[in-house]
């Protein structure tokens, strides 16, 4: 049984950019990727088939909470389906997302910390908020149903 994936928390959009900035996404083909967690302890299998409207990732956000997790977002960014900002991605590289999320257990707190990091690198909160809102607007136009891994070559 599949369920429609919900919009992600705002911070996951930034986490996806950080993943790209850190070069932690390895494309297998146009539908599959492997994403490594920020601390290197986990490896996420990602699958997105936009033609069929299905997606899979074994990250907790996607699998357990049923929102579009950062590994799927990163793949959608790489594919050009949703916005990608190379400067933001580079500025977000090196952030220990897993450690921050587990320590604070509050995405709003983590977002404030990340916004402070970006501000110290000369990137305004307004620019980040506009990027997030543009991305969410694009995501609203996409319907993805959670599916279990598809075995394809």
Residue, then its C-alpha position, 0 to 999 in steps of 0.5 A: x500500500x502506498x501513501x502520498x508523501x507530505x511536504x518536508x520540514x523547511x530545514x530538510x530543503x537546506x539539508x538536501x543542499x548541504x548534502x549536494x555541497x558535501x558531494x554525499x550524493x552518488x547518482x546510480x542512474x536517472x532514477x536512483x542514487x545513494x546518499x551518505x549521511x552527514x556523519x558518514x554512518x548511514x547510507x540511504x537508497x533513493x529512488x524517484x520515478x516522476x513519470x509514475x509519481x513514486x519515490x522511495x528512500x530509507x531515511x527516517x523522514x521518508x520511511x517513518x514520517x512519510x514526508x519527502x526526505x532530504x535524500x529525495x530532495x537532493x536527487x530532485x535538485x540534481x535532476x533539476x526538478x526543484x531549485x538548486x542553488x550552488x552558492x547555498x549548497x557550498x555554504x551549507x557544506x560541512x554542517x553536521x546535520x545528523x548531530x544537530x538534529x539528534x542533539x536539539x530534536x527541534x527543526x526550528x532550533x536547527x534552522x536558526x543555527x543554520x541561518x546563523x552559519x549562513x549569515x556568517x558567510x554573507x548569505x541573508x535570511x531573506x535569500x534563504x527564505x525565498x529559496x525555501x519558499x520557491x522550493x516548496x512552491x515547486x514541490x506542491x506541484x509534484x505528487x509522490x507516492x511512497x513505494x517500496x524499493x523497485x528492483x530495476x537495473 
